[in-house]
Each structure stands twice: as C-alpha cells, then as structure tokens.
Amino acid sequence: MRTYDFSPLWRSTVGFDRLFDLAEMAQRAGEDNYPPYNIERLAEDRYQISLAVAGFAPSDITITAEQNVVTIEGSKSDKPERDFLYRGISTRNFKRQFNLADYVQVKSAAFDNGLLKIELVREIPEAMKPRRIAINGASTDNVQKLEAKAA
C-alpha cells in the first residue's frame, strides 16, 4: 500500500488541515473493515449509515456526535456467557468514525434486527443560503427594454 507524505503541502498551505486529515484517515480506512456498514442517500439532504452489529445489544453501543465527526463504539464483556464449539459471529470491540460535511447533523439512531441505523440530515442555516439582492436605483422598466432587444 502506498503512503503519501503531506509535509511539503503543510509548509505552503493555510487552512487545509482538515483536508489532509481526511486523506490520512482514508489511507488507514482499508486496514479494518469491522463492522461492515452501508452509507445511503435517502434524499438530497438526508443520509443513513447502517452498521451490521450482530451479537451486540443497544446497551453495548455508544454513538457520539462531535463537530463534524460521528463515532460509533461497541464493547462487549470479555467473559463468554456460553461455551462455543465454533464462533463465526464476531463480537469484538470496535470504534468506527465517520467524517461529516458541514451542516450535516445526526438526527436519530435506531437498532433493528442486528442493524444500527443512524439518520443524518444536512440543514444549511438561513444565513448561509443564497438570497437575491435588490439593486437600488434600477428600474424594472430598464429590465423589460433589455429583454425586448434580446428577442
């Protein structure tokens, strides 16, 4: 696997530290793929992360949302409750982090049939949405004349 050295870019850029952190995390993401998960787009501004957490109870899992990162941690007690002859369902401890874009927030989480589903919504504040600015001194008559000339 290739690794990239971002140190030359650190010397000549300002404010891109989050981008470099994301690139480094993407390189490490291939190392551990437990638990398996899906990321779905439900609508233009709605998403869902589904994690397959068979063998875990909702009380064994914690979800933490902090700034632009949602962290899901699962931990089971080390003492086995049963004597397994073969154990194919892994219940090892895990920590999975997802980086969220600006204004994406965790709305809810549900546990259903061994799947942990986390609902995400992008809510852009009104102050950040584009808005039309009126130009003082411009008459609407002038706009109509320009349209007539173009036709």
Disulfide bonds with the S-S distance in Angstrom:
none
